[in-house]
Amino acid sequence: MSAVDTPDFASLLRRYRRRSGLTQEELAERAGLSVASVSLLERGITLAPQRATVSLLSETLALTPDE
């Protein structure tokens, strides 16, 4: 799969959040983040999230290592 075929972080986050049946508000609360942060990430405005933020989101969304 080339970089062109790989979804960006914003698209993946939105997909995984929706798959989990969570709103941005619910995800933010469960992950201990602000709703604004989740919104910025999903809109692609924040292009390079901090590692700790990615860890919180992946744990909250119960993502596998491959995801």
PDBQT receptor file of N, H, CA, C and O in Angstrom, charges set to zero:
ATOM      1  N   MET A   1       0.844  -1.171   0.000  1.00  0.00    +0.000 N 
ATOM      2  CA  MET A   1       0.000   0.000   0.000  1.00  0.00    +0.000 C 
ATOM      3  C   MET A   1       0.891   1.236   0.000  1.00  0.00    +0.000 C 
ATOM      4  O   MET A   1       1.795   1.345   0.828  1.00  0.00    +0.000 OA
ATOM      5  N   SER A   2       0.655   2.136  -0.888  1.00  0.00    +0.000 N 
ATOM      6  H   SER A   2      -0.080   2.047  -1.561  1.00  0.00    +0.000 HD
ATOM      7  CA  SER A   2       1.466   3.348  -0.954  1.00  0.00    +0.000 C 
ATOM      8  C   SER A   2       0.916   4.408  -0.012  1.00  0.00    +0.000 C 
ATOM      9  O   SER A   2      -0.185   4.269   0.521  1.00  0.00    +0.000 OA
ATOM     10  N   ALA A   3       1.688   5.466   0.186  1.00  0.00    +0.000 N 
ATOM     11  H   ALA A   3       2.582   5.580  -0.248  1.00  0.00    +0.000 HD
ATOM     12  CA  ALA A   3       1.270   6.566   1.047  1.00  0.00    +0.000 C 
ATOM     13  C   ALA A   3      -0.011   7.205   0.530  1.00  0.00    +0.000 C 
ATOM     14  O   ALA A   3      -0.802   7.727   1.315  1.00  0.00    +0.000 OA
ATOM     15  N   VAL A   4      -0.220   7.171  -0.760  1.00  0.00    +0.000 N 
ATOM     16  H   VAL A   4       0.423   6.747  -1.398  1.00  0.00    +0.000 HD
ATOM     17  CA  VAL A   4      -1.429   7.755  -1.347  1.00  0.00    +0.000 C 
ATOM     18  C   VAL A   4      -2.657   6.949  -0.930  1.00  0.00    +0.000 C 
ATOM     19  O   VAL A   4      -3.740   7.512  -0.768  1.00  0.00    +0.000 OA
ATOM     20  N   ASP A   5      -2.498   5.635  -0.755  1.00  0.00    +0.000 N 
ATOM     21  H   ASP A   5      -1.619   5.178  -0.886  1.00  0.00    +0.000 HD
ATOM     22  CA  ASP A   5      -3.602   4.763  -0.388  1.00  0.00    +0.000 C 
ATOM     23  C   ASP A   5      -3.870   4.736   1.119  1.00  0.00    +0.000 C 
ATOM     24  O   ASP A   5      -4.906   4.230   1.548  1.00  0.00    +0.000 OA
ATOM     25  N   THR A   6      -2.965   5.264   1.915  1.00  0.00    +0.000 N 
ATOM     26  H   THR A   6      -2.122   5.675   1.567  1.00  0.00    +0.000 HD
ATOM     27  CA  THR A   6      -3.067   5.215   3.357  1.00  0.00    +0.000 C 
ATOM     28  C   THR A   6      -3.899   6.391   3.871  1.00  0.00    +0.000 C 
ATOM     29  O   THR A   6      -3.577   7.547   3.593  1.00  0.00    +0.000 OA
ATOM     30  N   PRO A   7      -4.974   6.100   4.622  1.00  0.00    +0.000 N 
ATOM     31  CA  PRO A   7      -5.775   7.197   5.173  1.00  0.00    +0.000 C 
ATOM     32  C   PRO A   7      -4.951   8.046   6.143  1.00  0.00    +0.000 C 
ATOM     33  O   PRO A   7      -4.047   7.542   6.810  1.00  0.00    +0.000 OA
ATOM     34  N   ASP A   8      -5.267   9.315   6.210  1.00  0.00    +0.000 N 
ATOM     35  H   ASP A   8      -6.000   9.724   5.667  1.00  0.00    +0.000 HD
ATOM     36  CA  ASP A   8      -4.552  10.187   7.139  1.00  0.00    +0.000 C 
ATOM     37  C   ASP A   8      -5.066   9.963   8.561  1.00  0.00    +0.000 C 
ATOM     38  O   ASP A   8      -6.080   9.298   8.775  1.00  0.00    +0.000 OA
ATOM     39  N   PHE A   9      -4.349  10.529   9.519  1.00  0.00    +0.000 N 
ATOM     40  H   PHE A   9      -3.525  11.069   9.345  1.00  0.00    +0.000 HD
ATOM     41  CA  PHE A   9      -4.693  10.344  10.928  1.00  0.00    +0.000 C 
ATOM     42  C   PHE A   9      -6.115  10.809  11.214  1.00  0.00    +0.000 C 
ATOM     43  O   PHE A   9      -6.856  10.136  11.929  1.00  0.00    +0.000 OA
ATOM     44  N   ALA A  10      -6.497  11.950  10.661  1.00  0.00    +0.000 N 
ATOM     45  H   ALA A  10      -5.894  12.496  10.080  1.00  0.00    +0.000 HD
ATOM     46  CA  ALA A  10      -7.832  12.506  10.909  1.00  0.00    +0.000 C 
ATOM     47  C   ALA A  10      -8.919  11.524  10.464  1.00  0.00    +0.000 C 
ATOM     48  O   ALA A  10      -9.880  11.287  11.196  1.00  0.00    +0.000 OA
ATOM     49  N   SER A  11      -8.770  10.963   9.282  1.00  0.00    +0.000 N 
ATOM     50  H   SER A  11      -7.989  11.156   8.688  1.00  0.00    +0.000 HD
ATOM     51  CA  SER A  11      -9.758  10.017   8.758  1.00  0.00    +0.000 C 
ATOM     52  C   SER A  11      -9.815   8.749   9.595  1.00  0.00    +0.000 C 
ATOM     53  O   SER A  11     -10.894   8.222   9.868  1.00  0.00    +0.000 OA
ATOM     54  N   LEU A  12      -8.652   8.263  10.000  1.00  0.00    +0.000 N 
ATOM     55  H   LEU A  12      -7.775   8.690   9.778  1.00  0.00    +0.000 HD
ATOM     56  CA  LEU A  12      -8.614   7.058  10.823  1.00  0.00    +0.000 C 
ATOM     57  C   LEU A  12      -9.259   7.291  12.178  1.00  0.00    +0.000 C 
ATOM     58  O   LEU A  12     -10.035   6.460  12.649  1.00  0.00    +0.000 OA
ATOM     59  N   LEU A  13      -8.944   8.414  12.807  1.00  0.00    +0.000 N 
ATOM     60  H   LEU A  13      -8.313   9.089  12.425  1.00  0.00    +0.000 HD
ATOM     61  CA  LEU A  13      -9.516   8.709  14.110  1.00  0.00    +0.000 C 
ATOM     62  C   LEU A  13     -11.038   8.781  14.028  1.00  0.00    +0.000 C 
ATOM     63  O   LEU A  13     -11.740   8.204  14.858  1.00  0.00    +0.000 OA
ATOM     64  N   ARG A  14     -11.533   9.481  13.038  1.00  0.00    +0.000 N 
ATOM     65  H   ARG A  14     -10.963   9.950  12.363  1.00  0.00    +0.000 HD
ATOM     66  CA  ARG A  14     -12.982   9.603  12.852  1.00  0.00    +0.000 C 
ATOM     67  C   ARG A  14     -13.614   8.219  12.618  1.00  0.00    +0.000 C 
ATOM     68  O   ARG A  14     -14.655   7.903  13.194  1.00  0.00    +0.000 OA
ATOM     69  N   ARG A  15     -12.982   7.408  11.779  1.00  0.00    +0.000 N 
ATOM     70  H   ARG A  15     -12.136   7.665  11.311  1.00  0.00    +0.000 HD
ATOM     71  CA  ARG A  15     -13.489   6.067  11.485  1.00  0.00    +0.000 C 
ATOM     72  C   ARG A  15     -13.548   5.205  12.747  1.00  0.00    +0.000 C 
ATOM     73  O   ARG A  15     -14.564   4.566  13.020  1.00  0.00    +0.000 OA
ATOM     74  N   TYR A  16     -12.459   5.190  13.511  1.00  0.00    +0.000 N 
ATOM     75  H   TYR A  16     -11.633   5.709  13.289  1.00  0.00    +0.000 HD
ATOM     76  CA  TYR A  16     -12.416   4.363  14.716  1.00  0.00    +0.000 C 
ATOM     77  C   TYR A  16     -13.384   4.882  15.781  1.00  0.00    +0.000 C 
ATOM     78  O   TYR A  16     -13.993   4.084  16.492  1.00  0.00    +0.000 OA
ATOM     79  N   ARG A  17     -13.536   6.196  15.904  1.00  0.00    +0.000 N 
ATOM     80  H   ARG A  17     -13.041   6.845  15.326  1.00  0.00    +0.000 HD
ATOM     81  CA  ARG A  17     -14.471   6.763  16.873  1.00  0.00    +0.000 C 
ATOM     82  C   ARG A  17     -15.897   6.353  16.516  1.00  0.00    +0.000 C 
ATOM     83  O   ARG A  17     -16.657   5.908  17.375  1.00  0.00    +0.000 OA
ATOM     84  N   ARG A  18     -16.247   6.506  15.252  1.00  0.00    +0.000 N 
ATOM     85  H   ARG A  18     -15.629   6.868  14.554  1.00  0.00    +0.000 HD
ATOM     86  CA  ARG A  18     -17.599   6.142  14.819  1.00  0.00    +0.000 C 
ATOM     87  C   ARG A  18     -17.850   4.644  14.981  1.00  0.00    +0.000 C 
ATOM     88  O   ARG A  18     -18.938   4.230  15.381  1.00  0.00    +0.000 OA
ATOM     89  N   ARG A  19     -16.837   3.837  14.669  1.00  0.00    +0.000 N 
ATOM     90  H   ARG A  19     -15.953   4.174  14.344  1.00  0.00    +0.000 HD
ATOM     91  CA  ARG A  19     -16.960   2.393  14.828  1.00  0.00    +0.000 C 
ATOM     92  C   ARG A  19     -17.257   2.036  16.283  1.00  0.00    +0.000 C 
ATOM     93  O   ARG A  19     -17.983   1.081  16.561  1.00  0.00    +0.000 OA
ATOM     94  N   SER A  20     -16.691   2.806  17.203  1.00  0.00    +0.000 N 
ATOM     95  H   SER A  20     -16.101   3.581  16.977  1.00  0.00    +0.000 HD
ATOM     96  CA  SER A  20     -16.909   2.577  18.633  1.00  0.00    +0.000 C 
ATOM     97  C   SER A  20     -18.238   3.146  19.117  1.00  0.00    +0.000 C 
ATOM     98  O   SER A  20     -18.634   2.930  20.262  1.00  0.00    +0.000 OA
ATOM     99  N   GLY A  21     -18.921   3.872  18.238  1.00  0.00    +0.000 N 
ATOM    100  H   GLY A  21     -18.599   4.047  17.307  1.00  0.00    +0.000 HD
ATOM    101  CA  GLY A  21     -20.212   4.427  18.602  1.00  0.00    +0.000 C 
ATOM    102  C   GLY A  21     -20.130   5.615  19.535  1.00  0.00    +0.000 C 
ATOM    103  O   GLY A  21     -21.071   5.893  20.279  1.00  0.00    +0.000 OA
ATOM    104  N   LEU A  22     -19.003   6.325  19.499  1.00  0.00    +0.000 N 
ATOM    105  H   LEU A  22     -18.238   6.099  18.895  1.00  0.00    +0.000 HD
ATOM    106  CA  LEU A  22     -18.796   7.462  20.390  1.00  0.00    +0.000 C 
ATOM    107  C   LEU A  22     -18.923   8.786  19.649  1.00  0.00    +0.000 C 
ATOM    108  O   LEU A  22     -18.595   8.890  18.467  1.00  0.00    +0.000 OA
ATOM    109  N   THR A  23     -19.400   9.783  20.360  1.00  0.00    +0.000 N 
ATOM    110  H   THR A  23     -19.667   9.698  21.321  1.00  0.00    +0.000 HD
ATOM    111  CA  THR A  23     -19.358  11.143  19.839  1.00  0.00    +0.000 C 
ATOM    112  C   THR A  23     -17.972  11.709  20.157  1.00  0.00    +0.000 C 
ATOM    113  O   THR A  23     -17.213  11.118  20.925  1.00  0.00    +0.000 OA
ATOM    114  N   GLN A  24     -17.657  12.838  19.569  1.00  0.00    +0.000 N 
ATOM    115  H   GLN A  24     -18.273  13.318  18.945  1.00  0.00    +0.000 HD
ATOM    116  CA  GLN A  24     -16.385  13.485  19.912  1.00  0.00    +0.000 C 
ATOM    117  C   GLN A  24     -16.339  13.808  21.400  1.00  0.00    +0.000 C 
ATOM    118  O   GLN A  24     -15.295  13.672  22.038  1.00  0.00    +0.000 OA
ATOM    119  N   GLU A  25     -17.466  14.232  21.949  1.00  0.00    +0.000 N 
ATOM    120  H   GLU A  25     -18.315  14.342  21.430  1.00  0.00    +0.000 HD
ATOM    121  CA  GLU A  25     -17.534  14.583  23.360  1.00  0.00    +0.000 C 
ATOM    122  C   GLU A  25     -17.271  13.368  24.246  1.00  0.00    +0.000 C 
ATOM    123  O   GLU A  25     -16.535  13.454  25.230  1.00  0.00    +0.000 OA
ATOM    124  N   GLU A  26     -17.877  12.239  23.891  1.00  0.00    +0.000 N 
ATOM    125  H   GLU A  26     -18.475  12.169  23.093  1.00  0.00    +0.000 HD
ATOM    126  CA  GLU A  26     -17.679  11.020  24.673  1.00  0.00    +0.000 C 
ATOM    127  C   GLU A  26     -16.243  10.530  24.597  1.00  0.00    +0.000 C 
ATOM    128  O   GLU A  26     -15.665  10.128  25.606  1.00  0.00    +0.000 OA
ATOM    129  N   LEU A  27     -15.667  10.562  23.400  1.00  0.00    +0.000 N 
ATOM    130  H   LEU A  27     -16.137  10.889  22.580  1.00  0.00    +0.000 HD
ATOM    131  CA  LEU A  27     -14.276  10.146  23.244  1.00  0.00    +0.000 C 
ATOM    132  C   LEU A  27     -13.355  11.042  24.053  1.00  0.00    +0.000 C 
ATOM    133  O   LEU A  27     -12.461  10.557  24.746  1.00  0.00    +0.000 OA
ATOM    134  N   ALA A  28     -13.568  12.337  23.967  1.00  0.00    +0.000 N 
ATOM    135  H   ALA A  28     -14.294  12.732  23.404  1.00  0.00    +0.000 HD
ATOM    136  CA  ALA A  28     -12.730  13.283  24.708  1.00  0.00    +0.000 C 
ATOM    137  C   ALA A  28     -12.805  13.015  26.208  1.00  0.00    +0.000 C 
ATOM    138  O   ALA A  28     -11.783  12.976  26.893  1.00  0.00    +0.000 OA
ATOM    139  N   GLU A  29     -14.012  12.834  26.705  1.00  0.00    +0.000 N 
ATOM    140  H   GLU A  29     -14.842  12.865  26.149  1.00  0.00    +0.000 HD
ATOM    141  CA  GLU A  29     -14.182  12.603  28.142  1.00  0.00    +0.000 C 
ATOM    142  C   GLU A  29     -13.494  11.316  28.582  1.00  0.00    +0.000 C 
ATOM    143  O   GLU A  29     -12.776  11.305  29.582  1.00  0.00    +0.000 OA
ATOM    144  N   ARG A  30     -13.709  10.243  27.845  1.00  0.00    +0.000 N 
ATOM    145  H   ARG A  30     -14.292  10.253  27.033  1.00  0.00    +0.000 HD
ATOM    146  CA  ARG A  30     -13.119   8.951  28.210  1.00  0.00    +0.000 C 
ATOM    147  C   ARG A  30     -11.597   8.952  28.104  1.00  0.00    +0.000 C 
ATOM    148  O   ARG A  30     -10.917   8.285  28.883  1.00  0.00    +0.000 OA
ATOM    149  N   ALA A  31     -11.064   9.705  27.137  1.00  0.00    +0.000 N 
ATOM    150  H   ALA A  31     -11.617  10.247  26.504  1.00  0.00    +0.000 HD
ATOM    151  CA  ALA A  31      -9.610   9.742  26.935  1.00  0.00    +0.000 C 
ATOM    152  C   ALA A  31      -8.927  10.803  27.803  1.00  0.00    +0.000 C 
ATOM    153  O   ALA A  31      -7.700  10.848  27.885  1.00  0.00    +0.000 OA
ATOM    154  N   GLY A  32      -9.724  11.651  28.446  1.00  0.00    +0.000 N 
ATOM    155  H   GLY A  32     -10.722  11.614  28.380  1.00  0.00    +0.000 HD
ATOM    156  CA  GLY A  32      -9.141  12.702  29.272  1.00  0.00    +0.000 C 
ATOM    157  C   GLY A  32      -8.585  13.849  28.436  1.00  0.00    +0.000 C 
ATOM    158  O   GLY A  32      -7.614  14.499  28.825  1.00  0.00    +0.000 OA
ATOM    159  N   LEU A  33      -9.203  14.088  27.293  1.00  0.00    +0.000 N 
ATOM    160  H   LEU A  33      -9.991  13.560  26.977  1.00  0.00    +0.000 HD
ATOM    161  CA  LEU A  33      -8.788  15.161  26.391  1.00  0.00    +0.000 C 
ATOM    162  C   LEU A  33      -9.916  16.172  26.271  1.00  0.00    +0.000 C 
ATOM    163  O   LEU A  33     -11.045  15.908  26.684  1.00  0.00    +0.000 OA
ATOM    164  N   SER A  34      -9.610  17.315  25.713  1.00  0.00    +0.000 N 
ATOM    165  H   SER A  34      -8.692  17.530  25.378  1.00  0.00    +0.000 HD
ATOM    166  CA  SER A  34     -10.657  18.299  25.466  1.00  0.00    +0.000 C 
ATOM    167  C   SER A  34     -11.389  17.948  24.176  1.00  0.00    +0.000 C 
ATOM    168  O   SER A  34     -10.833  17.321  23.274  1.00  0.00    +0.000 OA
ATOM    169  N   VAL A  35     -12.638  18.366  24.113  1.00  0.00    +0.000 N 
ATOM    170  H   VAL A  35     -13.090  18.876  24.846  1.00  0.00    +0.000 HD
ATOM    171  CA  VAL A  35     -13.410  18.171  22.890  1.00  0.00    +0.000 C 
ATOM    172  C   VAL A  35     -12.739  18.924  21.747  1.00  0.00    +0.000 C 
ATOM    173  O   VAL A  35     -12.714  18.444  20.613  1.00  0.00    +0.000 OA
ATOM    174  N   ALA A  36     -12.200  20.094  22.042  1.00  0.00    +0.000 N 
ATOM    175  H   ALA A  36     -12.221  20.484  22.963  1.00  0.00    +0.000 HD
ATOM    176  CA  ALA A  36     -11.516  20.885  21.017  1.00  0.00    +0.000 C 
ATOM    177  C   ALA A  36     -10.342  20.109  20.429  1.00  0.00    +0.000 C 
ATOM    178  O   ALA A  36     -10.115  20.151  19.219  1.00  0.00    +0.000 OA
ATOM    179  N   SER A  37      -9.603  19.408  21.266  1.00  0.00    +0.000 N 
ATOM    180  H   SER A  37      -9.787  19.374  22.249  1.00  0.00    +0.000 HD
ATOM    181  CA  SER A  37      -8.454  18.627  20.775  1.00  0.00    +0.000 C 
ATOM    182  C   SER A  37      -8.895  17.526  19.825  1.00  0.00    +0.000 C 
ATOM    183  O   SER A  37      -8.303  17.338  18.762  1.00  0.00    +0.000 OA
ATOM    184  N   VAL A  38      -9.935  16.799  20.213  1.00  0.00    +0.000 N 
ATOM    185  H   VAL A  38     -10.416  16.952  21.077  1.00  0.00    +0.000 HD
ATOM    186  CA  VAL A  38     -10.451  15.729  19.353  1.00  0.00    +0.000 C 
ATOM    187  C   VAL A  38     -10.944  16.317  18.036  1.00  0.00    +0.000 C 
ATOM    188  O   VAL A  38     -10.686  15.766  16.966  1.00  0.00    +0.000 OA
ATOM    189  N   SER A  39     -11.647  17.428  18.122  1.00  0.00    +0.000 N 
ATOM    190  H   SER A  39     -11.856  17.875  18.992  1.00  0.00    +0.000 HD
ATOM    191  CA  SER A  39     -12.170  18.076  16.918  1.00  0.00    +0.000 C 
ATOM    192  C   SER A  39     -11.040  18.516  15.990  1.00  0.00    +0.000 C 
ATOM    193  O   SER A  39     -11.113  18.298  14.780  1.00  0.00    +0.000 OA
ATOM    194  N   LEU A  40     -10.009  19.128  16.540  1.00  0.00    +0.000 N 
ATOM    195  H   LEU A  40      -9.950  19.305  17.522  1.00  0.00    +0.000 HD
ATOM    196  CA  LEU A  40      -8.872  19.578  15.726  1.00  0.00    +0.000 C 
ATOM    197  C   LEU A  40      -8.181  18.392  15.053  1.00  0.00    +0.000 C 
ATOM    198  O   LEU A  40      -7.784  18.472  13.891  1.00  0.00    +0.000 OA
ATOM    199  N   LEU A  41      -8.044  17.304  15.786  1.00  0.00    +0.000 N 
ATOM    200  H   LEU A  41      -8.367  17.239  16.731  1.00  0.00    +0.000 HD
ATOM    201  CA  LEU A  41      -7.413  16.106  15.216  1.00  0.00    +0.000 C 
ATOM    202  C   LEU A  41      -8.254  15.520  14.091  1.00  0.00    +0.000 C 
ATOM    203  O   LEU A  41      -7.721  15.150  13.045  1.00  0.00    +0.000 OA
ATOM    204  N   GLU A  42      -9.557  15.435  14.299  1.00  0.00    +0.000 N 
ATOM    205  H   GLU A  42      -9.990  15.735  15.149  1.00  0.00    +0.000 HD
ATOM    206  CA  GLU A  42     -10.425  14.847  13.275  1.00  0.00    +0.000 C 
ATOM    207  C   GLU A  42     -10.545  15.730  12.036  1.00  0.00    +0.000 C 
ATOM    208  O   GLU A  42     -10.792  15.224  10.941  1.00  0.00    +0.000 OA
ATOM    209  N   ARG A  43     -10.376  17.019  12.191  1.00  0.00    +0.000 N 
ATOM    210  H   ARG A  43     -10.176  17.430  13.080  1.00  0.00    +0.000 HD
ATOM    211  CA  ARG A  43     -10.450  17.916  11.038  1.00  0.00    +0.000 C 
ATOM    212  C   ARG A  43      -9.100  18.058  10.346  1.00  0.00    +0.000 C 
ATOM    213  O   ARG A  43      -8.991  18.728   9.319  1.00  0.00    +0.000 OA
ATOM    214  N   GLY A  44      -8.072  17.429  10.909  1.00  0.00    +0.000 N 
ATOM    215  H   GLY A  44      -8.160  16.885  11.744  1.00  0.00    +0.000 HD
ATOM    216  CA  GLY A  44      -6.761  17.479  10.290  1.00  0.00    +0.000 C 
ATOM    217  C   GLY A  44      -6.013  18.777  10.525  1.00  0.00    +0.000 C 
ATOM    218  O   GLY A  44      -5.009  19.050   9.867  1.00  0.00    +0.000 OA
ATOM    219  N   ILE A  45      -6.501  19.578  11.465  1.00  0.00    +0.000 N 
ATOM    220  H   ILE A  45      -7.317  19.356  12.000  1.00  0.00    +0.000 HD
ATOM    221  CA  ILE A  45      -5.830  20.844  11.764  1.00  0.00    +0.000 C 
ATOM    222  C   ILE A  45      -4.577  20.591  12.592  1.00  0.00    +0.000 C 
ATOM    223  O   ILE A  45      -3.544  21.225  12.380  1.00  0.00    +0.000 OA
ATOM    224  N   THR A  46      -4.676  19.660  13.535  1.00  0.00    +0.000 N 
ATOM    225  H   THR A  46      -5.516  19.145  13.707  1.00  0.00    +0.000 HD
ATOM    226  CA  THR A  46      -3.504  19.219  14.280  1.00  0.00    +0.000 C 
ATOM    227  C   THR A  46      -2.925  18.046  13.511  1.00  0.00    +0.000 C 
ATOM    228  O   THR A  46      -3.484  16.950  13.529  1.00  0.00    +0.000 OA
ATOM    229  N   LEU A  47      -1.810  18.270  12.838  1.00  0.00    +0.000 N 
ATOM    230  H   LEU A  47      -1.355  19.160  12.824  1.00  0.00    +0.000 HD
ATOM    231  CA  LEU A  47      -1.253  17.247  11.949  1.00  0.00    +0.000 C 
ATOM    232  C   LEU A  47      -0.304  16.285  12.636  1.00  0.00    +0.000 C 
ATOM    233  O   LEU A  47      -0.103  15.167  12.159  1.00  0.00    +0.000 OA
ATOM    234  N   ALA A  48       0.284  16.703  13.751  1.00  0.00    +0.000 N 
ATOM    235  H   ALA A  48       0.120  17.611  14.138  1.00  0.00    +0.000 HD
ATOM    236  CA  ALA A  48       1.261  15.866  14.430  1.00  0.00    +0.000 C 
ATOM    237  C   ALA A  48       0.900  15.756  15.914  1.00  0.00    +0.000 C 
ATOM    238  O   ALA A  48       1.467  16.461  16.750  1.00  0.00    +0.000 OA
ATOM    239  N   PRO A  49      -0.053  14.863  16.237  1.00  0.00    +0.000 N 
ATOM    240  CA  PRO A  49      -0.450  14.724  17.637  1.00  0.00    +0.000 C 
ATOM    241  C   PRO A  49       0.702  14.191  18.474  1.00  0.00    +0.000 C 
ATOM    242  O   PRO A  49       1.569  13.467  17.984  1.00  0.00    +0.000 OA
ATOM    243  N   GLN A  50       0.690  14.565  19.743  1.00  0.00    +0.000 N 
ATOM    244  H   GLN A  50      -0.014  15.153  20.141  1.00  0.00    +0.000 HD
ATOM    245  CA  GLN A  50       1.716  14.068  20.654  1.00  0.00    +0.000 C 
ATOM    246  C   GLN A  50       1.525  12.572  20.873  1.00  0.00    +0.000 C 
ATOM    247  O   GLN A  50       0.410  12.055  20.805  1.00  0.00    +0.000 OA
ATOM    248  N   ARG A  51       2.615  11.901  21.132  1.00  0.00    +0.000 N 
ATOM    249  H   ARG A  51       3.521  12.321  21.187  1.00  0.00    +0.000 HD
ATOM    250  CA  ARG A  51       2.585  10.451  21.336  1.00  0.00    +0.000 C 
ATOM    251  C   ARG A  51       1.629  10.077  22.467  1.00  0.00    +0.000 C 
ATOM    252  O   ARG A  51       0.897   9.092  22.362  1.00  0.00    +0.000 OA
ATOM    253  N   ALA A  52       1.634  10.853  23.540  1.00  0.00    +0.000 N 
ATOM    254  H   ALA A  52       2.228  11.653  23.625  1.00  0.00    +0.000 HD
ATOM    255  CA  ALA A  52       0.749  10.567  24.674  1.00  0.00    +0.000 C 
ATOM    256  C   ALA A  52      -0.719  10.671  24.261  1.00  0.00    +0.000 C 
ATOM    257  O   ALA A  52      -1.550   9.885  24.714  1.00  0.00    +0.000 OA
ATOM    258  N   THR A  53      -1.033  11.629  23.410  1.00  0.00    +0.000 N 
ATOM    259  H   THR A  53      -0.357  12.267  23.041  1.00  0.00    +0.000 HD
ATOM    260  CA  THR A  53      -2.406  11.791  22.927  1.00  0.00    +0.000 C 
ATOM    261  C   THR A  53      -2.822  10.590  22.086  1.00  0.00    +0.000 C 
ATOM    262  O   THR A  53      -3.932  10.077  22.230  1.00  0.00    +0.000 OA
ATOM    263  N   VAL A  54      -1.940  10.151  21.220  1.00  0.00    +0.000 N 
ATOM    264  H   VAL A  54      -1.038  10.567  21.103  1.00  0.00    +0.000 HD
ATOM    265  CA  VAL A  54      -2.234   8.977  20.387  1.00  0.00    +0.000 C 
ATOM    266  C   VAL A  54      -2.432   7.748  21.273  1.00  0.00    +0.000 C 
ATOM    267  O   VAL A  54      -3.319   6.935  21.013  1.00  0.00    +0.000 OA
ATOM    268  N   SER A  55      -1.626   7.608  22.300  1.00  0.00    +0.000 N 
ATOM    269  H   SER A  55      -0.905   8.268  22.512  1.00  0.00    +0.000 HD
ATOM    270  CA  SER A  55      -1.768   6.470  23.220  1.00  0.00    +0.000 C 
ATOM    271  C   SER A  55      -3.105   6.508  23.945  1.00  0.00    +0.000 C 
ATOM    272  O   SER A  55      -3.780   5.485  24.054  1.00  0.00    +0.000 OA
ATOM    273  N   LEU A  56      -3.492   7.679  24.440  1.00  0.00    +0.000 N 
ATOM    274  H   LEU A  56      -2.944   8.510  24.351  1.00  0.00    +0.000 HD
ATOM    275  CA  LEU A  56      -4.777   7.813  25.126  1.00  0.00    +0.000 C 
ATOM    276  C   LEU A  56      -5.934   7.455  24.194  1.00  0.00    +0.000 C 
ATOM    277  O   LEU A  56      -6.854   6.737  24.585  1.00  0.00    +0.000 OA
ATOM    278  N   LEU A  57      -5.882   7.952  22.975  1.00  0.00    +0.000 N 
ATOM    279  H   LEU A  57      -5.135   8.535  22.657  1.00  0.00    +0.000 HD
ATOM    280  CA  LEU A  57      -6.949   7.672  22.012  1.00  0.00    +0.000 C 
ATOM    281  C   LEU A  57      -6.990   6.195  21.650  1.00  0.00    +0.000 C 
ATOM    282  O   LEU A  57      -8.065   5.598  21.601  1.00  0.00    +0.000 OA
ATOM    283  N   SER A  58      -5.833   5.604  21.396  1.00  0.00    +0.000 N 
ATOM    284  H   SER A  58      -4.959   6.089  21.435  1.00  0.00    +0.000 HD
ATOM    285  CA  SER A  58      -5.820   4.190  20.997  1.00  0.00    +0.000 C 
ATOM    286  C   SER A  58      -6.288   3.289  22.129  1.00  0.00    +0.000 C 
ATOM    287  O   SER A  58      -6.976   2.298  21.883  1.00  0.00    +0.000 OA
ATOM    288  N   GLU A  59      -5.929   3.616  23.360  1.00  0.00    +0.000 N 
ATOM    289  H   GLU A  59      -5.371   4.421  23.560  1.00  0.00    +0.000 HD
ATOM    290  CA  GLU A  59      -6.397   2.830  24.501  1.00  0.00    +0.000 C 
ATOM    291  C   GLU A  59      -7.905   2.982  24.668  1.00  0.00    +0.000 C 
ATOM    292  O   GLU A  59      -8.613   1.998  24.880  1.00  0.00    +0.000 OA
ATOM    293  N   THR A  60      -8.389   4.201  24.574  1.00  0.00    +0.000 N 
ATOM    294  H   THR A  60      -7.814   5.001  24.401  1.00  0.00    +0.000 HD
ATOM    295  CA  THR A  60      -9.813   4.472  24.728  1.00  0.00    +0.000 C 
ATOM    296  C   THR A  60     -10.634   3.770  23.659  1.00  0.00    +0.000 C 
ATOM    297  O   THR A  60     -11.721   3.260  23.935  1.00  0.00    +0.000 OA
ATOM    298  N   LEU A  61     -10.117   3.745  22.452  1.00  0.00    +0.000 N 
ATOM    299  H   LEU A  61      -9.235   4.159  22.229  1.00  0.00    +0.000 HD
ATOM    300  CA  LEU A  61     -10.831   3.124  21.334  1.00  0.00    +0.000 C 
ATOM    301  C   LEU A  61     -10.548   1.627  21.213  1.00  0.00    +0.000 C 
ATOM    302  O   LEU A  61     -11.076   0.963  20.321  1.00  0.00    +0.000 OA
ATOM    303  N   ALA A  62      -9.711   1.096  22.117  1.00  0.00    +0.000 N 
ATOM    304  H   ALA A  62      -9.283   1.635  22.842  1.00  0.00    +0.000 HD
ATOM    305  CA  ALA A  62      -9.356  -0.322  22.123  1.00  0.00    +0.000 C 
ATOM    306  C   ALA A  62      -8.819  -0.775  20.766  1.00  0.00    +0.000 C 
ATOM    307  O   ALA A  62      -9.240  -1.798  20.225  1.00  0.00    +0.000 OA
ATOM    308  N   LEU A  63      -7.888   0.000  20.230  1.00  0.00    +0.000 N 
ATOM    309  H   LEU A  63      -7.545   0.831  20.669  1.00  0.00    +0.000 HD
ATOM    310  CA  LEU A  63      -7.302  -0.323  18.924  1.00  0.00    +0.000 C 
ATOM    311  C   LEU A  63      -6.251  -1.412  19.073  1.00  0.00    +0.000 C 
ATOM    312  O   LEU A  63      -5.599  -1.524  20.112  1.00  0.00    +0.000 OA
ATOM    313  N   THR A  64      -6.095  -2.200  18.040  1.00  0.00    +0.000 N 
ATOM    314  H   THR A  64      -6.624  -2.109  17.196  1.00  0.00    +0.000 HD
ATOM    315  CA  THR A  64      -5.057  -3.217  18.009  1.00  0.00    +0.000 C 
ATOM    316  C   THR A  64      -3.736  -2.545  17.629  1.00  0.00    +0.000 C 
ATOM    317  O   THR A  64      -3.747  -1.423  17.123  1.00  0.00    +0.000 OA
ATOM    318  N   PRO A  65      -2.611  -3.199  17.858  1.00  0.00    +0.000 N 
ATOM    319  CA  PRO A  65      -1.329  -2.613  17.448  1.00  0.00    +0.000 C 
ATOM    320  C   PRO A  65      -1.274  -2.278  15.957  1.00  0.00    +0.000 C 
ATOM    321  O   PRO A  65      -0.657  -1.281  15.580  1.00  0.00    +0.000 OA
ATOM    322  N   ASP A  66      -1.898  -3.080  15.107  1.00  0.00    +0.000 N 
ATOM    323  H   ASP A  66      -2.399  -3.889  15.413  1.00  0.00    +0.000 HD
ATOM    324  CA  ASP A  66      -1.897  -2.797  13.673  1.00  0.00    +0.000 C 
ATOM    325  C   ASP A  66      -2.706  -1.554  13.337  1.00  0.00    +0.000 C 
ATOM    326  O   ASP A  66      -2.377  -0.820  12.406  1.00  0.00    +0.000 OA
ATOM    327  N   GLU A  67      -3.762  -1.326  14.098  1.00  0.00    +0.000 N 
ATOM    328  H   GLU A  67      -4.030  -1.923  14.855  1.00  0.00    +0.000 HD
ATOM    329  CA  GLU A  67      -4.594  -0.153  13.839  1.00  0.00    +0.000 C 
ATOM    330  C   GLU A  67      -3.888   1.098  14.304  1.00  0.00    +0.000 C 
ATOM    331  O   GLU A  67      -4.427   2.197  14.173  1.00  0.00    +0.000 OA
TER     332      GLU A  67
